[in-house]
Amino acid sequence: VRMETDNQLLHVNRYIHLNPVTAYLVDNPKDYDWSSYNEYLNRENIICSKQLVLERFKNTSEYEKFVLDQKDYARRLAGIEHLILEKDH
């Protein structure tokens, strides 16, 4: 999906980092070994180009709060998404 706004980029980034939490693989995205989440928190440049996301936050604690604040909501949404009815167009 093409990111058209900074806000969209931030929310998709959070969504991706919460995927293993939403799937109940881990309780905290820090504990998922195959995620770039820890790279974002440590501000190390190993693989990811994180500047566009992290420059919107004062520090990594603020970024971590941004991600974790939606943890419960993401899990609740995943629990009911099978109930959504879609129309064929």
C-alpha positions as a Python dict, from the first residue, in 0.01 Angstrom:
ca = {
    (1, 'V'): (0, 0, 0),
    (2, 'R'): (131, 341, -92),
    (3, 'M'): (175, 568, 209),
    (4, 'E'): (28, 903, 113),
    (5, 'T'): (58, 1086, 446),
    (6, 'D'): (295, 1087, 741),
    (7, 'N'): (7, 988, 965),
    (8, 'Q'): (-68, 685, 751),
    (9, 'L'): (299, 582, 766),
    (10, 'L'): (300, 601, 1146),
    (11, 'H'): (-15, 393, 1185),
    (12, 'V'): (95, 126, 937),
    (13, 'N'): (430, 107, 1116),
    (14, 'R'): (250, 55, 1447),
    (15, 'Y'): (15, -202, 1291),
    (16, 'I'): (311, -404, 1162),
    (17, 'H'): (489, -399, 1498),
    (18, 'L'): (171, -508, 1677),
    (19, 'N'): (98, -802, 1442),
    (20, 'P'): (275, -1065, 1658),
    (21, 'V'): (100, -925, 1967),
    (22, 'T'): (-239, -927, 1796),
    (23, 'A'): (-180, -1291, 1698),
    (24, 'Y'): (-93, -1373, 2061),
    (25, 'L'): (254, -1494, 1965),
    (26, 'V'): (400, -1259, 2229),
    (27, 'D'): (260, -1012, 2480),
    (28, 'N'): (509, -739, 2392),
    (29, 'P'): (652, -670, 2045),
    (30, 'K'): (999, -650, 2208),
    (31, 'D'): (978, -1025, 2260),
    (32, 'Y'): (927, -1112, 1893),
    (33, 'D'): (1269, -1196, 1749),
    (34, 'W'): (1173, -1150, 1383),
    (35, 'S'): (1058, -790, 1415),
    (36, 'S'): (1236, -461, 1357),
    (37, 'Y'): (1065, -318, 1667),
    (38, 'N'): (1374, -347, 1887),
    (39, 'E'): (1578, -178, 1618),
    (40, 'Y'): (1338, 116, 1636),
    (41, 'L'): (1368, 134, 2015),
    (42, 'N'): (1746, 112, 2016),
    (43, 'R'): (1783, 360, 1728),
    (44, 'E'): (2041, 132, 1570),
    (45, 'N'): (2064, 127, 1193),
    (46, 'I'): (2098, -238, 1110),
    (47, 'I'): (1843, -294, 834),
    (48, 'C'): (1566, -36, 861),
    (49, 'S'): (1547, 322, 752),
    (50, 'K'): (1361, 455, 1053),
    (51, 'Q'): (1420, 828, 1031),
    (52, 'L'): (1081, 914, 875),
    (53, 'V'): (900, 747, 1164),
    (54, 'L'): (1122, 828, 1461),
    (55, 'E'): (1169, 1196, 1380),
    (56, 'R'): (801, 1245, 1471),
    (57, 'F'): (870, 1149, 1833),
    (58, 'K'): (1077, 1322, 2102),
    (59, 'N'): (1243, 995, 2202),
    (60, 'T'): (1208, 619, 2171),
    (61, 'S'): (998, 603, 2490),
    (62, 'E'): (737, 820, 2321),
    (63, 'Y'): (745, 595, 2014),
    (64, 'E'): (710, 284, 2233),
    (65, 'K'): (409, 439, 2408),
    (66, 'F'): (255, 521, 2068),
    (67, 'V'): (283, 155, 1963),
    (68, 'L'): (174, -6, 2290),
    (69, 'D'): (-122, 228, 2344),
    (70, 'Q'): (-306, 42, 2067),
    (71, 'K'): (-218, -312, 2179),
    (72, 'D'): (-552, -392, 2346),
    (73, 'Y'): (-753, -226, 2070),
    (74, 'A'): (-567, -425, 1803),
    (75, 'R'): (-637, -750, 1986),
    (76, 'R'): (-1008, -668, 2030),
    (77, 'L'): (-1038, -576, 1663),
    (78, 'A'): (-867, -899, 1555),
    (79, 'G'): (-1113, -1089, 1772),
    (80, 'I'): (-1416, -954, 1587),
    (81, 'E'): (-1287, -903, 1233),
    (82, 'H'): (-1441, -1234, 1125),
    (83, 'L'): (-1781, -1077, 1198),
    (84, 'I'): (-1738, -804, 937),
    (85, 'L'): (-1959, -848, 636),
    (86, 'E'): (-1821, -740, 302),
    (87, 'K'): (-2022, -671, -8),
    (88, 'D'): (-1903, -787, -345),
    (89, 'H'): (-1888, -495, -583),
}
